[in-house]
Amino acid sequence: MSGVSDVGLMSDKNLGYLLLIASFAGILIYGWLVLLSPWAILVLQVTAFLAVAGVLAILAWIGYTLATAPPPEPIPELETVKSEASKGQERRDESRES
């Protein structure tokens, strides 16, 4: 008996079976609520609201992260390449003018 696997934690296989059974139960319950229950319209409205709110919350989180993140530090090697490229462009522009 190994010490790590015997600490009372659920094995991956058992967790997989639990997720499988819970998912099928959720599908059946949701199907009944949407198709056969007297609360079908309410269930659809709540589902649509939660889906849209979830997407908008993710977009808000992305916006907040972009707005509050400090700008990245410039990469010195990239700056050198950019300056050499701009010098090459200036030389080409000068040769075209003459």
VEXKE-387615 format. One record per atom (N, C-alpha, C): residue number from 1; residue in three letters; atom name; x, y, z. Coordinates in steps of 0.05 Angstrom, whole numbers, plus 5000, padded with zeros to 4 digits. Last residue first. Layout:
<rolo k="NUM" r="ALA" a="CA" X="X" Y="Y" Z="Z"/>
...
END
This chain:
<rolo k="98" r="SER" a="N" X="5356" Y="6216" Z="3918"/>
<rolo k="98" r="SER" a="CA" X="5378" Y="6227" Z="3902"/>
<rolo k="98" r="SER" a="C" X="5378" Y="6217" Z="3873"/>
<rolo k="97" r="GLU" a="N" X="5312" Y="6190" Z="3940"/>
<rolo k="97" r="GLU" a="CA" X="5310" Y="6219" Z="3936"/>
<rolo k="97" r="GLU" a="C" X="5332" Y="6229" Z="3918"/>
<rolo k="96" r="ARG" a="N" X="5330" Y="6138" Z="3945"/>
<rolo k="96" r="ARG" a="CA" X="5309" Y="6143" Z="3926"/>
<rolo k="96" r="ARG" a="C" X="5307" Y="6173" Z="3920"/>
<rolo k="95" r="SER" a="N" X="5367" Y="6143" Z="3986"/>
<rolo k="95" r="SER" a="CA" X="5377" Y="6135" Z="3959"/>
<rolo k="95" r="SER" a="C" X="5355" Y="6139" Z="3938"/>
<rolo k="94" r="GLU" a="N" X="5334" Y="6156" Z="4029"/>
<rolo k="94" r="GLU" a="CA" X="5354" Y="6175" Z="4020"/>
<rolo k="94" r="GLU" a="C" X="5363" Y="6168" Z="3991"/>
<rolo k="93" r="ASP" a="N" X="5306" Y="6108" Z="4035"/>
<rolo k="93" r="ASP" a="CA" X="5291" Y="6132" Z="4028"/>
<rolo k="93" r="ASP" a="C" X="5310" Y="6153" Z="4017"/>
<rolo k="92" r="ARG" a="N" X="5347" Y="6073" Z="4049"/>
<rolo k="92" r="ARG" a="CA" X="5332" Y="6069" Z="4024"/>
<rolo k="92" r="ARG" a="C" X="5317" Y="6093" Z="4015"/>
<rolo k="91" r="ARG" a="N" X="5361" Y="6096" Z="4098"/>
<rolo k="91" r="ARG" a="CA" X="5381" Y="6095" Z="4077"/>
<rolo k="91" r="ARG" a="C" X="5367" Y="6091" Z="4050"/>
<rolo k="90" r="GLU" a="N" X="5314" Y="6088" Z="4127"/>
<rolo k="90" r="GLU" a="CA" X="5323" Y="6115" Z="4122"/>
<rolo k="90" r="GLU" a="C" X="5343" Y="6116" Z="4099"/>
<rolo k="89" r="GLN" a="N" X="5314" Y="6032" Z="4130"/>
<rolo k="89" r="GLN" a="CA" X="5292" Y="6045" Z="4115"/>
<rolo k="89" r="GLN" a="C" X="5300" Y="6074" Z="4108"/>
<rolo k="88" r="GLY" a="N" X="5358" Y="6024" Z="4162"/>
<rolo k="88" r="GLY" a="CA" X="5359" Y="6014" Z="4135"/>
<rolo k="88" r="GLY" a="C" X="5337" Y="6027" Z="4118"/>
<rolo k="87" r="LYS" a="N" X="5339" Y="6047" Z="4209"/>
<rolo k="87" r="LYS" a="CA" X="5362" Y="6059" Z="4196"/>
<rolo k="87" r="LYS" a="C" X="5364" Y="6050" Z="4167"/>
<rolo k="86" r="SER" a="N" X="5298" Y="6011" Z="4221"/>
<rolo k="86" r="SER" a="CA" X="5291" Y="6039" Z="4214"/>
<rolo k="86" r="SER" a="C" X="5314" Y="6053" Z="4201"/>
<rolo k="85" r="ALA" a="N" X="5328" Y="5966" Z="4232"/>
<rolo k="85" r="ALA" a="CA" X="5309" Y="5965" Z="4210"/>
<rolo k="85" r="ALA" a="C" X="5302" Y="5994" Z="4202"/>
<rolo k="84" r="GLU" a="N" X="5356" Y="5982" Z="4277"/>
<rolo k="84" r="GLU" a="CA" X="5371" Y="5975" Z="4253"/>
<rolo k="84" r="GLU" a="C" X="5353" Y="5975" Z="4228"/>
<rolo k="83" r="SER" a="N" X="5313" Y="5989" Z="4312"/>
<rolo k="83" r="SER" a="CA" X="5329" Y="6012" Z="4305"/>
<rolo k="83" r="SER" a="C" X="5346" Y="6007" Z="4280"/>
<rolo k="82" r="LYS" a="N" X="5294" Y="5935" Z="4315"/>
<rolo k="82" r="LYS" a="CA" X="5277" Y="5957" Z="4305"/>
<rolo k="82" r="LYS" a="C" X="5293" Y="5981" Z="4296"/>
<rolo k="81" r="VAL" a="N" X="5338" Y="5910" Z="4338"/>
<rolo k="81" r="VAL" a="CA" X="5329" Y="5902" Z="4312"/>
<rolo k="81" r="VAL" a="C" X="5312" Y="5923" Z="4299"/>
<rolo k="80" r="THR" a="N" X="5339" Y="5936" Z="4388"/>
<rolo k="80" r="THR" a="CA" X="5362" Y="5938" Z="4370"/>
<rolo k="80" r="THR" a="C" X="5354" Y="5930" Z="4341"/>
<rolo k="79" r="GLU" a="N" X="5289" Y="5920" Z="4409"/>
<rolo k="79" r="GLU" a="CA" X="5294" Y="5948" Z="4404"/>
<rolo k="79" r="GLU" a="C" X="5318" Y="5952" Z="4385"/>
<rolo k="78" r="LEU" a="N" X="5299" Y="5866" Z="4415"/>
<rolo k="78" r="LEU" a="CA" X="5279" Y="5874" Z="4396"/>
<rolo k="78" r="LEU" a="C" X="5283" Y="5904" Z="4389"/>
<rolo k="77" r="GLU" a="N" X="5337" Y="5867" Z="4456"/>
<rolo k="77" r="GLU" a="CA" X="5344" Y="5855" Z="4430"/>
<rolo k="77" r="GLU" a="C" X="5325" Y="5864" Z="4408"/>
<rolo k="76" r="PRO" a="N" X="5306" Y="5889" Z="4499"/>
<rolo k="76" r="PRO" a="CA" X="5329" Y="5903" Z="4487"/>
<rolo k="76" r="PRO" a="C" X="5337" Y="5892" Z="4460"/>
<rolo k="75" r="ILE" a="N" X="5238" Y="5895" Z="4502"/>
<rolo k="75" r="ILE" a="CA" X="5259" Y="5875" Z="4500"/>
<rolo k="75" r="ILE" a="C" X="5283" Y="5888" Z="4486"/>
<rolo k="74" r="PRO" a="N" X="5205" Y="5937" Z="4550"/>
<rolo k="74" r="PRO" a="CA" X="5215" Y="5931" Z="4523"/>
<rolo k="74" r="PRO" a="C" X="5238" Y="5911" Z="4523"/>
<rolo k="73" r="GLU" a="N" X="5157" Y="5912" Z="4596"/>
<rolo k="73" r="GLU" a="CA" X="5184" Y="5923" Z="4592"/>
<rolo k="73" r="GLU" a="C" X="5193" Y="5917" Z="4563"/>
<rolo k="72" r="PRO" a="N" X="5087" Y="5926" Z="4586"/>
<rolo k="72" r="PRO" a="CA" X="5110" Y="5907" Z="4588"/>
<rolo k="72" r="PRO" a="C" X="5136" Y="5922" Z="4583"/>
<rolo k="71" r="PRO" a="N" X="5049" Y="5968" Z="4629"/>
<rolo k="71" r="PRO" a="CA" X="5059" Y="5961" Z="4602"/>
<rolo k="71" r="PRO" a="C" X="5083" Y="5943" Z="4605"/>
<rolo k="70" r="PRO" a="N" X="5007" Y="5938" Z="4680"/>
<rolo k="70" r="PRO" a="CA" X="5028" Y="5957" Z="4671"/>
<rolo k="70" r="PRO" a="C" X="5039" Y="5949" Z="4644"/>
<rolo k="69" r="ALA" a="N" X="4937" Y="5931" Z="4677"/>
<rolo k="69" r="ALA" a="CA" X="4963" Y="5918" Z="4675"/>
<rolo k="69" r="ALA" a="C" X="4984" Y="5939" Z="4667"/>
<rolo k="68" r="THR" a="N" X="4887" Y="5955" Z="4675"/>
<rolo k="68" r="THR" a="CA" X="4903" Y="5958" Z="4699"/>
<rolo k="68" r="THR" a="C" X="4931" Y="5946" Z="4698"/>
<rolo k="67" r="ALA" a="N" X="4864" Y="5943" Z="4626"/>
<rolo k="67" r="ALA" a="CA" X="4865" Y="5971" Z="4635"/>
<rolo k="67" r="ALA" a="C" X="4884" Y="5975" Z="4658"/>
<rolo k="66" r="LEU" a="N" X="4867" Y="5887" Z="4621"/>
<rolo k="66" r="LEU" a="CA" X="4881" Y="5904" Z="4602"/>
<rolo k="66" r="LEU" a="C" X="4884" Y="5933" Z="4612"/>
<rolo k="65" r="THR" a="N" X="4834" Y="5874" Z="4664"/>
<rolo k="65" r="THR" a="CA" X="4861" Y="5865" Z="4664"/>
<rolo k="65" r="THR" a="C" X="4878" Y="5882" Z="4645"/>
<rolo k="64" r="TYR" a="N" X="4785" Y="5896" Z="4648"/>
<rolo k="64" r="TYR" a="CA" X="4798" Y="5905" Z="4673"/>
<rolo k="64" r="TYR" a="C" X="4827" Y="5898" Z="4673"/>
<rolo k="63" r="GLY" a="N" X="4776" Y="5865" Z="4602"/>
<rolo k="63" r="GLY" a="CA" X="4779" Y="5894" Z="4600"/>
<rolo k="63" r="GLY" a="C" X="4793" Y="5905" Z="4625"/>
<rolo k="62" r="ILE" a="N" X="4771" Y="5814" Z="4625"/>
<rolo k="62" r="ILE" a="CA" X="4792" Y="5819" Z="4605"/>
<rolo k="62" r="ILE" a="C" X="4797" Y="5849" Z="4603"/>
<rolo k="61" r="TRP" a="N" X="4726" Y="5823" Z="4656"/>
<rolo k="61" r="TRP" a="CA" X="4751" Y="5815" Z="4669"/>
<rolo k="61" r="TRP" a="C" X="4774" Y="5820" Z="4650"/>
<rolo k="60" r="ALA" a="N" X="4688" Y="5833" Z="4616"/>
<rolo k="60" r="ALA" a="CA" X="4695" Y="5854" Z="4636"/>
<rolo k="60" r="ALA" a="C" X="4721" Y="5848" Z="4650"/>
<rolo k="59" r="LEU" a="N" X="4687" Y="5783" Z="4591"/>
<rolo k="59" r="LEU" a="CA" X="4696" Y="5807" Z="4576"/>
<rolo k="59" r="LEU" a="C" X="4704" Y="5830" Z="4595"/>
<rolo k="58" r="ILE" a="N" X="4665" Y="5754" Z="4634"/>
<rolo k="58" r="ILE" a="CA" X="4692" Y="5747" Z="4624"/>
<rolo k="58" r="ILE" a="C" X="4704" Y="5770" Z="4608"/>
<rolo k="57" r="ALA" a="N" X="4616" Y="5778" Z="4638"/>
<rolo k="57" r="ALA" a="CA" X="4634" Y="5779" Z="4660"/>
<rolo k="57" r="ALA" a="C" X="4663" Y="5773" Z="4652"/>
<rolo k="56" r="LEU" a="N" X="4594" Y="5765" Z="4588"/>
<rolo k="56" r="LEU" a="CA" X="4600" Y="5793" Z="4594"/>
<rolo k="56" r="LEU" a="C" X="4618" Y="5796" Z="4618"/>
<rolo k="55" r="VAL" a="N" X="4588" Y="5709" Z="4596"/>
<rolo k="55" r="VAL" a="CA" X="4605" Y="5719" Z="4574"/>
<rolo k="55" r="VAL" a="C" X="4613" Y="5748" Z="4580"/>
<rolo k="54" r="GLY" a="N" X="4552" Y="5709" Z="4640"/>
<rolo k="54" r="GLY" a="CA" X="4579" Y="5696" Z="4642"/>
<rolo k="54" r="GLY" a="C" X="4598" Y="5706" Z="4621"/>
<rolo k="53" r="ALA" a="N" X="4507" Y="5735" Z="4619"/>
<rolo k="53" r="ALA" a="CA" X="4522" Y="5747" Z="4642"/>
<rolo k="53" r="ALA" a="C" X="4550" Y="5735" Z="4645"/>
<rolo k="52" r="VAL" a="N" X="4492" Y="5697" Z="4581"/>
<rolo k="52" r="VAL" a="CA" X="4500" Y="5723" Z="4573"/>
<rolo k="52" r="VAL" a="C" X="4516" Y="5737" Z="4595"/>
<rolo k="51" r="ALA" a="N" X="4481" Y="5653" Z="4616"/>
<rolo k="51" r="ALA" a="CA" X="4500" Y="5650" Z="4594"/>
<rolo k="51" r="ALA" a="C" X="4510" Y="5678" Z="4585"/>
<rolo k="50" r="LEU" a="N" X="4442" Y="5674" Z="4650"/>
<rolo k="50" r="LEU" a="CA" X="4467" Y="5666" Z="4662"/>
<rolo k="50" r="LEU" a="C" X="4488" Y="5662" Z="4640"/>
<rolo k="49" r="PHE" a="N" X="4400" Y="5685" Z="4613"/>
<rolo k="49" r="PHE" a="CA" X="4412" Y="5707" Z="4629"/>
<rolo k="49" r="PHE" a="C" X="4439" Y="5699" Z="4639"/>
<rolo k="48" r="ALA" a="N" X="4389" Y="5634" Z="4594"/>
<rolo k="48" r="ALA" a="CA" X="4399" Y="5654" Z="4576"/>
<rolo k="48" r="ALA" a="C" X="4412" Y="5677" Z="4591"/>
<rolo k="47" r="THR" a="N" X="4370" Y="5610" Z="4643"/>
<rolo k="47" r="THR" a="CA" X="4393" Y="5599" Z="4628"/>
<rolo k="47" r="THR" a="C" X="4405" Y="5620" Z="4610"/>
<rolo k="46" r="VAL" a="N" X="4326" Y="5642" Z="4654"/>
<rolo k="46" r="VAL" a="CA" X="4348" Y="5642" Z="4673"/>
<rolo k="46" r="VAL" a="C" X="4373" Y="5631" Z="4659"/>
<rolo k="45" r="GLN" a="N" X="4294" Y="5630" Z="4609"/>
<rolo k="45" r="GLN" a="CA" X="4303" Y="5657" Z="4614"/>
<rolo k="45" r="GLN" a="C" X="4327" Y="5658" Z="4633"/>
<rolo k="44" r="LEU" a="N" X="4287" Y="5574" Z="4616"/>
<rolo k="44" r="LEU" a="CA" X="4301" Y="5585" Z="4592"/>
<rolo k="44" r="LEU" a="C" X="4311" Y="5613" Z="4596"/>
<rolo k="43" r="VAL" a="N" X="4259" Y="5575" Z="4664"/>
<rolo k="43" r="VAL" a="CA" X="4284" Y="5561" Z="4663"/>
<rolo k="43" r="VAL" a="C" X="4300" Y="5571" Z="4639"/>
<rolo k="42" r="LEU" a="N" X="4212" Y="5603" Z="4648"/>
<rolo k="42" r="LEU" a="CA" X="4230" Y="5614" Z="4668"/>
<rolo k="42" r="LEU" a="C" X="4258" Y="5601" Z="4668"/>
<rolo k="41" r="ILE" a="N" X="4191" Y="5566" Z="4612"/>
<rolo k="41" r="ILE" a="CA" X="4199" Y="5593" Z="4603"/>
<rolo k="41" r="ILE" a="C" X="4218" Y="5606" Z="4622"/>
<rolo k="40" r="ALA" a="N" X="4182" Y="5520" Z="4645"/>
<rolo k="40" r="ALA" a="CA" X="4200" Y="5519" Z="4622"/>
<rolo k="40" r="ALA" a="C" X="4210" Y="5547" Z="4613"/>
<rolo k="39" r="TRP" a="N" X="4153" Y="5506" Z="4690"/>
<rolo k="39" r="TRP" a="CA" X="4171" Y="5529" Z="4692"/>
<rolo k="39" r="TRP" a="C" X="4190" Y="5531" Z="4668"/>
<rolo k="38" r="PRO" a="N" X="4124" Y="5460" Z="4684"/>
<rolo k="38" r="PRO" a="CA" X="4109" Y="5485" Z="4681"/>
<rolo k="38" r="PRO" a="C" X="4127" Y="5510" Z="4682"/>
<rolo k="37" r="SER" a="N" X="4166" Y="5413" Z="4646"/>
<rolo k="37" r="SER" a="CA" X="4157" Y="5426" Z="4671"/>
<rolo k="37" r="SER" a="C" X="4140" Y="5452" Z="4665"/>
<rolo k="36" r="LEU" a="N" X="4185" Y="5393" Z="4599"/>
<rolo k="36" r="LEU" a="CA" X="4161" Y="5381" Z="4610"/>
<rolo k="36" r="LEU" a="C" X="4150" Y="5396" Z="4635"/>
<rolo k="35" r="LEU" a="N" X="4231" Y="5420" Z="4579"/>
<rolo k="35" r="LEU" a="CA" X="4211" Y="5408" Z="4560"/>
<rolo k="35" r="LEU" a="C" X="4185" Y="5400" Z="4574"/>
<rolo k="34" r="VAL" a="N" X="4262" Y="5441" Z="4620"/>
<rolo k="34" r="VAL" a="CA" X="4257" Y="5457" Z="4596"/>
<rolo k="34" r="VAL" a="C" X="4234" Y="5446" Z="4580"/>
<rolo k="33" r="LEU" a="N" X="4263" Y="5401" Z="4660"/>
<rolo k="33" r="LEU" a="CA" X="4255" Y="5428" Z="4667"/>
<rolo k="33" r="LEU" a="C" X="4248" Y="5445" Z="4642"/>
<rolo k="32" r="TRP" a="N" X="4281" Y="5356" Z="4631"/>
<rolo k="32" r="TRP" a="CA" X="4254" Y="5356" Z="4642"/>
<rolo k="32" r="TRP" a="C" X="4245" Y="5385" Z="4648"/>
<rolo k="31" r="GLY" a="N" X="4333" Y="5375" Z="4618"/>
<rolo k="31" r="GLY" a="CA" X="4314" Y="5368" Z="4597"/>
<rolo k="31" r="GLY" a="C" X="4285" Y="5368" Z="4607"/>
<rolo k="30" r="TYR" a="N" X="4354" Y="5379" Z="4670"/>
<rolo k="30" r="TYR" a="CA" X="4351" Y="5403" Z="4654"/>
<rolo k="30" r="TYR" a="C" X="4331" Y="5398" Z="4631"/>
<rolo k="29" r="ILE" a="N" X="4353" Y="5324" Z="4684"/>
<rolo k="29" r="ILE" a="CA" X="4338" Y="5344" Z="4700"/>
<rolo k="29" r="ILE" a="C" X="4333" Y="5369" Z="4684"/>
<rolo k="28" r="LEU" a="N" X="4388" Y="5303" Z="4644"/>
<rolo k="28" r="LEU" a="CA" X="4360" Y="5294" Z="4647"/>
<rolo k="28" r="LEU" a="C" X="4343" Y="5314" Z="4663"/>
<rolo k="27" r="ILE" a="N" X="4435" Y="5331" Z="4654"/>
<rolo k="27" r="ILE" a="CA" X="4422" Y="5332" Z="4628"/>
<rolo k="27" r="ILE" a="C" X="4393" Y="5324" Z="4630"/>
<rolo k="26" r="GLY" a="N" X="4446" Y="5315" Z="4707"/>
<rolo k="26" r="GLY" a="CA" X="4441" Y="5343" Z="4701"/>
<rolo k="26" r="GLY" a="C" X="4427" Y="5347" Z="4674"/>
<rolo k="25" r="ALA" a="N" X="4455" Y="5260" Z="4698"/>
<rolo k="25" r="ALA" a="CA" X="4433" Y="5269" Z="4715"/>
<rolo k="25" r="ALA" a="C" X="4426" Y="5298" Z="4710"/>
<rolo k="24" r="PHE" a="N" X="4502" Y="5264" Z="4667"/>
<rolo k="24" r="PHE" a="CA" X="4477" Y="5252" Z="4656"/>
<rolo k="24" r="PHE" a="C" X="4453" Y="5260" Z="4672"/>
<rolo k="23" r="SER" a="N" X="4535" Y="5287" Z="4706"/>
<rolo k="23" r="SER" a="CA" X="4530" Y="5301" Z="4681"/>
<rolo k="23" r="SER" a="C" X="4504" Y="5290" Z="4668"/>
<rolo k="22" r="ALA" a="N" X="4537" Y="5248" Z="4746"/>
<rolo k="22" r="ALA" a="CA" X="4526" Y="5275" Z="4752"/>
<rolo k="22" r="ALA" a="C" X="4519" Y="5290" Z="4727"/>
<rolo k="21" r="ILE" a="N" X="4563" Y="5207" Z="4718"/>
<rolo k="21" r="ILE" a="CA" X="4536" Y="5203" Z="4728"/>
<rolo k="21" r="ILE" a="C" X="4522" Y="5230" Z="4734"/>
<rolo k="20" r="LEU" a="N" X="4613" Y="5232" Z="4706"/>
<rolo k="20" r="LEU" a="CA" X="4596" Y="5221" Z="4685"/>
<rolo k="20" r="LEU" a="C" X="4567" Y="5218" Z="4694"/>
<rolo k="19" r="LEU" a="N" X="4632" Y="5244" Z="4758"/>
<rolo k="19" r="LEU" a="CA" X="4627" Y="5265" Z="4739"/>
<rolo k="19" r="LEU" a="C" X="4609" Y="5256" Z="4716"/>
<rolo k="18" r="LEU" a="N" X="4638" Y="5191" Z="4777"/>
<rolo k="18" r="LEU" a="CA" X="4620" Y="5210" Z="4791"/>
<rolo k="18" r="LEU" a="C" X="4613" Y="5233" Z="4772"/>
<rolo k="17" r="TYR" a="N" X="4677" Y="5170" Z="4742"/>
<rolo k="17" r="TYR" a="CA" X="4650" Y="5159" Z="4743"/>
<rolo k="17" r="TYR" a="C" X="4630" Y="5178" Z="4756"/>
<rolo k="16" r="GLY" a="N" X="4720" Y="5204" Z="4757"/>
<rolo k="16" r="GLY" a="CA" X="4709" Y="5204" Z="4730"/>
<rolo k="16" r="GLY" a="C" X="4681" Y="5193" Z="4728"/>
<rolo k="15" r="LEU" a="N" X="4727" Y="5189" Z="4809"/>
<rolo k="15" r="LEU" a="CA" X="4719" Y="5217" Z="4804"/>
<rolo k="15" r="LEU" a="C" X="4708" Y="5219" Z="4776"/>
<rolo k="14" r="ASN" a="N" X="4745" Y="5137" Z="4801"/>
<rolo k="14" r="ASN" a="CA" X="4719" Y="5142" Z="4815"/>
<rolo k="14" r="ASN" a="C" X="4709" Y="5170" Z="4810"/>
<rolo k="13" r="LYS" a="N" X="4793" Y="5149" Z="4774"/>
<rolo k="13" r="LYS" a="CA" X="4773" Y="5133" Z="4761"/>
<rolo k="13" r="LYS" a="C" X="4745" Y="5137" Z="4774"/>
<rolo k="12" r="ASP" a="N" X="4822" Y="5177" Z="4811"/>
<rolo k="12" r="ASP" a="CA" X="4815" Y="5190" Z="4786"/>
<rolo k="12" r="ASP" a="C" X="4792" Y="5175" Z="4772"/>
<rolo k="11" r="SER" a="N" X="4798" Y="5167" Z="4878"/>
<rolo k="11" r="SER" a="CA" X="4815" Y="5161" Z="4856"/>
<rolo k="11" r="SER" a="C" X="4805" Y="5175" Z="4831"/>
<rolo k="10" r="MET" a="N" X="4793" Y="5212" Z="4932"/>
<rolo k="10" r="MET" a="CA" X="4779" Y="5197" Z="4912"/>
<rolo k="10" r="MET" a="C" X="4798" Y="5192" Z="4889"/>
<rolo k="9" r="LEU" a="N" X="4833" Y="5204" Z="4991"/>
<rolo k="9" r="LEU" a="CA" X="4825" Y="5220" Z="4968"/>
<rolo k="9" r="LEU" a="C" X="4812" Y="5201" Z="4947"/>
<rolo k="8" r="GLY" a="N" X="4854" Y="5174" Z="5031"/>
<rolo k="8" r="GLY" a="CA" X="4826" Y="5179" Z="5032"/>
<rolo k="8" r="GLY" a="C" X="4816" Y="5196" Z="5009"/>
<rolo k="7" r="VAL" a="N" X="4907" Y="5162" Z="5026"/>
<rolo k="7" r="VAL" a="CA" X="4900" Y="5183" Z="5045"/>
<rolo k="7" r="VAL" a="C" X="4870" Y="5190" Z="5045"/>
<rolo k="6" r="ASP" a="N" X="4931" Y="5125" Z="4992"/>
<rolo k="6" r="ASP" a="CA" X="4913" Y="5115" Z="5013"/>
<rolo k="6" r="ASP" a="C" X="4904" Y="5137" Z="5033"/>
<rolo k="5" r="SER" a="N" X="4967" Y="5146" Z="4958"/>
<rolo k="5" r="SER" a="CA" X="4941" Y="5140" Z="4947"/>
<rolo k="5" r="SER" a="C" X="4921" Y="5130" Z="4968"/>
<rolo k="4" r="VAL" a="N" X="5013" Y="5154" Z="4991"/>
<rolo k="4" r="VAL" a="CA" X="5000" Y="5176" Z="4978"/>
<rolo k="4" r="VAL" a="C" X="4972" Y="5170" Z="4969"/>
<rolo k="3" r="GLY" a="N" X="5031" Y="5104" Z="5010"/>
<rolo k="3" r="GLY" a="CA" X="5021" Y="5124" Z="5029"/>
<rolo k="3" r="GLY" a="C" X="5006" Y="5146" Z="5015"/>
<rolo k="2" r="SER" a="N" X="5012" Y="5042" Z="4981"/>
<rolo k="2" r="SER" a="CA" X="5028" Y="5066" Z="4980"/>
<rolo k="2" r="SER" a="C" X="5015" Y="5088" Z="4997"/>
<rolo k="1" r="MET" a="N" X="5017" Y="4976" Z="5000"/>
<rolo k="1" r="MET" a="CA" X="5000" Y="5000" Z="5000"/>
<rolo k="1" r="MET" a="C" X="5018" Y="5025" Z="5000"/>
END
